[in-house]
Amino acid sequence: MPTTPHTLRRVAYSSASHALLAGNSNLQTQFVTAGQLPAVQGPITGGNKGHPFSAFAGNISSIGYIEEEFFLSGDGIRYNVVGNLTSDGHWTLAYNSTAPYKTRMLVRRPVDHKKFNGDVLVEWINVSGGFGITSTDLPGVYEEGYIWASIDAQAIGIEGGASHPQGLIQWDPVRYDTLSILDDAISYDIVSQATNVLRSVNVTGGQIPKHVILVGASQSGSQVLGYTNGVQPLNNSYNAIIPAICAGASSDFSPVPAHRTPEVATDSNGVMDCVRNADGNTKGGIRLPELAVPVAGYNGINNGLSGNTYPFCDSKLQTLYPTHQEYVAKVKAAARVFLNQKAILEYQVKNYVRAAEAANVPPRSTSN
């Protein structure tokens, strides 16, 4: 049976990836170098909005960074799968064909070269909502001196979905109307080409990367898993790969042993669940400040993508935290414990404390 994109998509789900590769029953043995260097245009300006889609929220210069957008254009490789997409992640790909594309890359970099830590994070943009979503451009990225770049590698992020298009072209046709990705089969090579741009073209203000790290979350995290299994072995484009918040597995990226997943003894027919206290919060484990110094009950029962929060009543908050100063002190102490467990970074301790200081806990009287 010919391997079609639909078949591959179905197989890839069961093999812990979201791969969308080209298929052809007549596998070609011809191969070309993956990850060519595309043409680069920019920094891009203008358009109806006068700024890029998903631009930095706030004044980026206030944190010592600059944001620039570039258009990349070239030919992306489609791949055939040789054999099966096995669950161990050891996949073999062969050249199928190429297709032209033009997409965009958003780059945020330190203005002061001395602040650059040498690492570039490249985020494969999530398009599960029918438009581009970023999730890895967190404050710690800028606190630690990373260059952060995003690449729109999939067609829906540019052209939008059929029923309710809200891609780049719909958001600002003047700025983005020339962009085009024919199909997602070339998305993997577009991501390979992105790292070549970051290493070879002056889109980083002359700052030379030591390491380029591919990241993706949720939908694009699954795409990154597919990339790890099939494309990374072809070109070793990335120094590290981080698939986040996604299901599935991939082949070993490195021969260096990883941390072993702790084994949990359960009834073979049982269901693992959390032990909860009277407020509905979980017991044990690593204690987030939100759980160590709670102001609500939390659970992950599906409510869209957000779970559920049940705020404590005023009288309960006043019992738990007689004064605001006591509440802030407890949050700060819990955050320091979390930091010492190496679960968060120093800037997050500051964020926890600032949030606690601004919180109305215990509830302040509104009477004069």
Residue, then its C-alpha position, 0 to 999 in steps of 0.5 A: m500500500p502506498t504511504t500517503p500523508h494520511t496513512l503516515r499521520r495515523v501511524a505517526y500518532s501511534s508512534a508518538s509523533h505528529a509526522l506529516l511526510a510525503g509518501n510515494s510507493n516508488l521510493q527514490t534513492q536520490f538524496v540531496t543535502a537536507g537543510q540548505l541555506p535559504a535566501v533571507q530578506g529583512p529586517i521586515t518593516g511596514g504592513n497594516k499593523g506596523h509590527p510583526f505578528s506575535a511581537f514582544a508584549g511590552n517594551i523589549s528595549s527595556i530588557g536590553y533586547i531587540e526584535e527583528e523579523f526576516f523572510l526566508s525563501g527557498d526549496g524545502i525537501r519532502y521525504n519518503v519513509v523507508g520501511n515503517l515508522t516504528s515506535d522505537g523512533h529509529w526511522t529511515l527517510a529518503y528524498n522524495s521531491t522539493a517544493p518552494y516556500k517563503t516563510r518568516m522568522l522572528v528573532r529576539r537578541p540581546v543588544d549588548h553582545k556581552k549579554f548573549n550566553g551563546d545559545v539560540l532557542v528555535e521554536w517551531i510555532n504551534v498552529s493547533g489554534g489555526f494561527g501561530i502560538t508561541s510558548t517558550d519565550l518566557p522571562g527566563v530566556y531573556e534573563e539568561g541571555y538567550i537569543w530566541a527565534s521562532i519559525d513558521a514552518q506549517a501552512i496553516g500558520i500562514e494561510g489559516g484554516a479553511s473554516h475560519p482563516q486567521g493566519l499571518i496573511q489574514w492578520d496583515p495581508v500587506r506585510y505577509d501576502t507573499l508568504s507561502i508553504l505548499d504543504d506541511a511535508i516540507s516543514y521539517d526541512i524548513v526547520s533544518q534550514a532555519t538553523n543554517v540561517l542562524r549560523s550563517v547569516n547576520v540575523t543575530g546582529g553579529q552574535i555567533p551561536k555556540h549551540v542552536i536548540l530546537v524546541g516545540a510545545s504541544q502540537s509542535g512538540s509532536q512535530v519536533l519528536g518526528y523531526t528528532n526521529g527522522v530528520q535530525p539523523l540526516n543532518n545533525s542541524y541542532n545541538a539539542i532538541i526539547p519537545a515539551i508538553c506532548a505525548g509520545a517518544s523518540s529515539d535517543f538523541s545522545p548516547v549519554p544516559a538520561h535520568r531513569t524514569p522512576e518505576v511506580a508499583t501499581d496494580s496492573n489493572g489499576v489507575m494512577d491517581c493523586v492523593r489529595n487533601a481536604d482542599g482537593n490539592t495533591k499531597g507529596g511530590i515537588r511542592l509548587p508555592e501555589l500548593a505549599v501556600p495555597v489560596a485555592g484548590y486545584n485539579g486537572i480535570n479537563n476544562g478546555l486546556s486549563g483545569n479548574t481552580y476553586p478559590f478559598c473563601d475570605s474567612k479561610l484565607q484570613t485563618l491561613y494567613p492572618t496578615h499580608q506580611e505573613y502570606v508574603a513571607k510564606v510564599k517567599a520561603a516556599a519559592r526559595v525551597f523550590l529554587n533549592q530543589k533546582a526546579i525554578l530559576e532565581y528570576q521566578v522567585k522574584n516573580y512569586v514574591r512580586a505576585a504575593e505582594a500584589a495579591n489581596v491576601p488576606p482580603r483587605s477591608t474596603s471600608n473607609 
